[in-house]
Amino acid sequence: MSAKRIGIVWNPAKTEKEDLEAALPEGTDLTVSWYETEEDDPGESAAKAAIADGAEVVIAAGGDGTVRAVAGHLAETGADVDLGIVPLGTGNLLARNLEVPLNDLAAAMTRAIDGTPQRIDMGWVEIALPEGNEHQPFVVMAGFGIDAHMITETNDDLKDKAGWLAYVESLGRAVSASDVMEIKLSREGEDLDDEFAHTLIVGNCGTLQGGITLLPDADPADGELDVLILKADGVTGWLDTMKNMVWDNGIRRIVSKDDSAQSSDTAIHQRVSSLTIELEKPRVVEVDGDELGETERIDVSISPSALSVR
């Protein structure tokens, strides 16, 4: 059923308002309100204003940060409002995982307005920082290690020019900055277990840029989070990790039609509904591509079916 009252939360750094207006479906009886994001407020206040004005659908027109901010506000408040996505960023991760049209404003806008709503889960991260605890939502992935260091090491000017390929350029520096260390894990509130890792990723969705599937079991509507623990150290370890990703959880799955993720010595797959992570030393934490800061403790949880997306 088509929505009639639309609130569009748009990032003016990503596109012109006129381009979004031109992408709206013609011949429909729509009431459209517009809400700009700000550098220090990527969408939460704008989403709040759209809901207060009676929007049936709040469309996040921007990058992953805008989508995360709007989705987090809708989920946290329990608003009876659908989320629409018009992807305009570098990663567009939730859009990729939900097969929202990319590089086609009109198609994405039509889906946001006319698409069938589906419920998906919302992930939450709480980290301890010197200035206090930080509680943040994520719709795709959160974690520490190589993925977080790739974000901090990526050149912003290169990202503007080359898009997601800029992250590849920073991979070598990210690997160098991600040494194996001792961590402690508590799943679903159980006792802490000792583990060693340089990277830990918790995901609600599994696909990254370039069609890379990092978490092959991830389903944004299954009420669980998927965990990937990486501990490769040295050439032999990295070869094992690559085999696990390319063969065990790539080609083999296609050939055998086995849908379960396979672990190896250096790449461990698990599923949880909550996870507490205690680190030997501080590490940068990222959520959906946004850096939160360094911490020695991370608490991750999930709110099942907390968000309605078109």
C-alpha positions as CSV (number, residue, x, y, z in Angstrom):
1,M,0.0,0.0,0.0
2,S,1.4,3.4,-1.0
3,A,2.2,5.9,1.7
4,K,0.7,9.3,1.3
5,R,2.6,11.3,4.0
6,I,6.3,11.2,3.5
7,G,9.1,12.7,5.5
8,I,12.4,12.8,3.7
9,V,15.5,13.0,5.9
10,W,18.3,14.0,3.5
11,N,22.0,14.7,3.7
12,P,22.8,17.9,1.7
13,A,26.4,16.8,1.4
14,K,25.3,13.8,-0.7
15,T,22.9,15.3,-3.2
16,E,20.8,18.3,-4.1
17,K,17.2,18.5,-3.0
18,E,16.1,19.1,-6.5
19,D,17.4,15.7,-7.6
20,L,15.4,14.0,-4.9
21,E,12.3,15.9,-5.9
22,A,12.7,14.9,-9.5
23,A,12.9,11.2,-8.3
24,L,9.5,11.3,-6.6
25,P,6.8,9.2,-8.5
26,E,4.6,11.3,-10.8
27,G,0.9,11.3,-10.7
28,T,0.6,10.3,-7.0
29,D,-1.1,12.2,-4.2
30,L,1.8,12.7,-1.8
31,T,2.4,15.1,1.0
32,V,6.1,15.4,1.3
33,S,8.1,17.2,4.0
34,W,11.8,17.7,4.0
35,Y,14.3,17.6,6.8
36,E,18.0,18.3,6.4
37,T,20.6,16.5,8.5
38,E,23.5,18.3,10.2
39,E,27.1,17.4,10.6
40,D,26.8,16.7,14.3
41,D,23.3,15.2,14.0
42,P,23.1,12.8,11.0
43,G,19.4,12.1,11.3
44,E,18.0,11.6,14.7
45,S,16.4,15.0,15.2
46,A,15.2,15.1,11.6
47,A,13.5,11.8,12.0
48,K,11.9,13.0,15.3
49,A,10.5,16.0,13.5
50,A,9.2,13.9,10.6
51,I,7.3,11.6,13.0
52,A,5.9,14.6,14.9
53,D,4.6,16.0,11.6
54,G,2.7,12.8,10.9
55,A,4.9,11.0,8.4
56,E,3.8,7.4,7.5
57,V,7.2,6.7,6.0
58,V,10.5,8.4,6.9
59,I,12.9,8.1,4.0
60,A,16.6,8.2,4.8
61,A,18.3,9.8,1.8
62,G,22.1,9.6,2.5
63,G,24.9,7.3,3.5
64,D,25.1,4.6,6.1
65,G,25.4,7.2,8.9
66,T,22.0,8.8,7.9
67,V,20.3,5.4,7.6
68,R,21.7,4.2,11.0
69,A,20.6,7.4,12.8
70,V,17.1,7.4,11.4
71,A,16.6,3.6,11.8
72,G,17.9,3.8,15.4
73,H,15.5,6.5,16.3
74,L,12.5,4.7,14.8
75,A,13.5,1.4,16.6
76,E,14.2,3.0,20.0
77,T,11.0,5.0,20.1
78,G,8.8,2.2,18.7
79,A,7.2,4.7,16.3
80,D,4.6,3.1,14.0
81,V,6.4,4.4,11.0
82,D,8.2,2.6,8.1
83,L,11.7,3.3,7.1
84,G,12.5,3.9,3.4
85,I,16.1,4.1,2.0
86,V,17.4,6.1,-0.8
87,P,21.1,5.1,-0.8
88,L,23.6,7.9,-1.5
89,G,26.7,6.9,0.4
90,T,29.9,5.0,-0.2
91,G,28.9,1.7,1.4
92,N,25.1,1.7,1.3
93,L,25.3,-1.5,3.4
94,L,21.7,-2.0,4.5
95,A,20.5,-1.1,1.1
96,R,22.7,-3.8,-0.5
97,N,21.6,-6.4,2.0
98,L,17.9,-5.6,1.4
99,E,18.4,-5.3,-2.4
100,V,17.3,-1.7,-2.5
101,P,18.1,-0.3,-6.0
102,L,21.5,1.5,-6.0
103,N,22.5,4.4,-8.3
104,D,18.8,4.8,-9.3
105,L,17.1,7.5,-7.3
106,A,13.7,7.1,-8.9
107,A,13.7,3.3,-8.3
108,A,14.8,3.6,-4.7
109,M,12.2,6.3,-4.0
110,T,9.4,4.3,-5.6
111,R,10.3,1.3,-3.4
112,A,10.4,3.5,-0.3
113,I,6.9,4.8,-1.0
114,D,5.2,1.8,-2.6
115,G,7.2,-1.2,-1.3
116,T,5.9,-3.8,1.1
117,P,7.1,-3.3,4.7
118,Q,9.1,-6.0,6.3
119,R,10.3,-6.3,9.9
120,I,14.0,-6.5,10.6
121,D,16.1,-6.7,13.8
122,M,18.1,-3.8,15.3
123,G,21.5,-4.3,16.9
124,W,22.7,-2.2,19.8
125,V,26.3,-1.6,21.1
126,E,27.2,-0.1,24.4
127,I,30.9,0.8,25.1
128,A,32.7,2.3,28.0
129,L,34.5,5.6,27.2
130,P,36.4,8.0,29.5
131,E,33.5,10.5,29.3
132,G,30.8,7.8,30.0
133,N,29.0,5.0,28.3
134,E,28.0,5.3,24.6
135,H,24.8,3.5,23.5
136,Q,24.5,3.3,19.7
137,P,22.4,1.3,17.2
138,F,23.6,-0.6,14.2
139,V,21.6,-2.2,11.3
140,V,24.5,-4.0,9.6
141,M,27.7,-4.7,11.5
142,A,29.7,-3.6,14.6
143,G,33.1,-4.6,15.9
144,F,36.8,-4.0,16.4
145,G,40.0,-4.9,14.5
146,I,40.6,-4.7,10.8
147,D,37.2,-3.3,9.8
148,A,37.5,-0.5,12.4
149,H,41.1,0.3,11.5
150,M,40.2,0.4,7.8
151,I,37.7,3.2,8.6
152,T,40.2,5.2,10.7
153,E,43.0,4.7,8.1
154,T,41.0,5.5,5.0
155,N,41.8,8.9,3.3
156,D,38.6,10.9,3.1
157,D,39.6,12.7,-0.1
158,L,40.3,9.3,-1.8
159,K,37.0,8.0,-0.5
160,D,35.2,10.9,-2.2
161,K,36.9,10.1,-5.5
162,A,37.2,6.3,-5.5
163,G,34.2,5.3,-3.3
164,W,34.4,1.9,-1.5
165,L,37.7,1.1,-3.3
166,A,39.4,3.6,-0.9
167,Y,39.0,1.1,1.9
168,V,41.1,-1.4,0.0
169,E,43.9,1.1,-0.2
170,S,43.9,1.2,3.7
171,L,43.8,-2.6,4.1
172,G,47.6,-3.0,4.6
173,R,47.8,-0.3,7.4
174,A,44.7,-1.8,9.0
175,V,46.2,-5.3,9.2
176,S,49.4,-3.8,10.7
177,A,47.4,-2.0,13.3
178,S,45.4,-5.1,14.3
179,D,47.6,-7.4,16.4
180,V,46.3,-10.6,18.0
181,M,45.4,-10.1,21.7
182,E,43.6,-11.8,24.5
183,I,39.9,-11.2,24.8
184,K,37.1,-12.5,27.0
185,L,33.7,-13.3,25.7
186,S,30.4,-13.8,27.5
187,R,27.5,-15.1,25.4
188,E,23.9,-14.6,26.6
189,G,25.2,-13.6,30.0
190,E,27.2,-16.8,30.6
191,D,30.6,-16.9,32.3
192,L,33.5,-15.2,30.4
193,D,35.5,-17.5,28.1
194,D,39.1,-16.8,27.1
195,E,39.8,-16.2,23.4
196,F,42.5,-14.6,21.2
197,A,41.7,-12.4,18.2
198,H,42.7,-9.4,16.2
199,T,39.2,-8.8,14.8
200,L,35.7,-9.5,16.0
201,I,32.6,-8.6,14.0
202,V,29.0,-8.9,15.1
203,G,26.5,-8.6,12.3
204,N,22.8,-8.3,11.6
205,C,23.5,-8.4,7.8
206,G,26.4,-10.3,6.1
207,T,27.2,-8.6,2.7
208,L,29.8,-5.8,2.2
209,Q,30.7,-3.7,-0.7
210,G,31.7,-5.5,-3.9
211,G,29.4,-8.4,-3.1
212,I,31.7,-9.8,-0.4
213,T,29.8,-12.0,2.0
214,L,31.5,-11.8,5.4
215,L,28.8,-13.4,7.5
216,P,27.1,-16.1,5.3
217,D,24.5,-17.1,7.9
218,A,23.4,-13.5,8.7
219,D,19.7,-12.8,8.3
220,P,18.4,-9.4,9.4
221,A,15.0,-10.8,10.5
222,D,16.0,-14.0,12.4
223,G,16.3,-12.5,15.9
224,E,20.0,-13.4,16.2
225,L,23.4,-11.8,15.6
226,D,26.2,-13.5,13.7
227,V,29.7,-13.3,15.1
228,L,33.0,-13.7,13.2
229,I,36.3,-14.0,15.2
230,L,39.5,-13.6,13.2
231,K,42.9,-14.6,14.7
232,A,45.2,-15.1,11.8
233,D,48.9,-14.3,12.6
234,G,51.5,-14.8,9.9
235,V,51.2,-16.1,6.3
236,T,50.0,-19.6,7.2
237,G,47.2,-18.1,9.3
238,W,46.0,-15.7,6.7
239,L,46.0,-18.4,4.1
240,D,43.7,-20.4,6.3
241,T,41.4,-17.4,6.8
242,M,41.3,-16.8,3.0
243,K,40.5,-20.5,2.4
244,N,37.7,-20.3,5.0
245,M,36.2,-17.2,3.3
246,V,36.7,-18.1,-0.4
247,W,36.2,-21.9,-0.3
248,D,34.6,-23.1,2.9
249,N,32.0,-20.3,3.0
250,G,32.0,-19.4,-0.7
251,I,32.5,-21.9,-3.5
252,R,31.8,-24.9,-1.3
253,R,28.4,-23.5,-0.2
254,I,27.4,-23.1,-3.8
255,V,28.4,-26.5,-4.8
256,S,27.1,-28.5,-1.8
257,K,24.1,-26.2,-1.1
258,D,25.1,-26.3,2.6
259,D,23.8,-23.1,4.1
260,S,25.6,-23.3,7.5
261,A,28.8,-21.2,8.0
262,Q,31.9,-23.2,8.5
263,S,34.7,-22.2,11.0
264,S,38.4,-22.9,10.8
265,D,41.4,-22.5,13.0
266,T,41.7,-18.8,12.3
267,A,38.1,-17.8,11.4
268,I,35.3,-18.7,13.9
269,H,31.6,-18.3,13.2
270,Q,29.0,-18.2,16.0
271,R,25.5,-17.0,16.6
272,V,24.3,-15.1,19.6
273,S,21.5,-12.9,20.9
274,S,23.9,-10.9,23.2
275,L,27.6,-10.7,23.7
276,T,29.9,-9.0,26.2
277,I,33.5,-8.5,25.0
278,E,36.4,-7.5,27.3
279,L,39.7,-6.6,25.7
280,E,43.2,-6.9,26.9
281,K,43.9,-3.3,25.6
282,P,41.7,-0.6,24.1
283,R,40.6,-0.9,20.5
284,V,38.6,1.4,18.2
285,V,35.0,0.2,17.8
286,E,32.9,0.9,14.6
287,V,29.2,0.6,14.0
288,D,28.0,0.6,10.3
289,G,31.1,2.4,9.3
290,D,31.1,5.1,12.0
291,E,33.9,5.2,14.6
292,L,32.8,5.4,18.2
293,G,36.2,5.6,19.9
294,E,38.5,3.3,21.9
295,T,37.2,1.0,24.6
296,E,38.1,-2.1,26.6
297,R,34.5,-3.4,27.0
298,I,31.8,-3.8,24.4
299,D,28.2,-5.0,25.1
300,V,26.2,-6.1,22.1
301,S,22.5,-7.0,22.0
302,I,19.6,-7.3,19.6
303,S,16.0,-6.0,19.4
304,P,14.1,-8.6,17.3
305,S,11.7,-7.2,14.6
306,A,12.2,-3.7,16.0
307,L,12.2,-1.9,12.6
308,S,9.8,-1.9,9.7
309,V,11.5,-1.3,6.3
310,R,10.1,-0.8,2.9
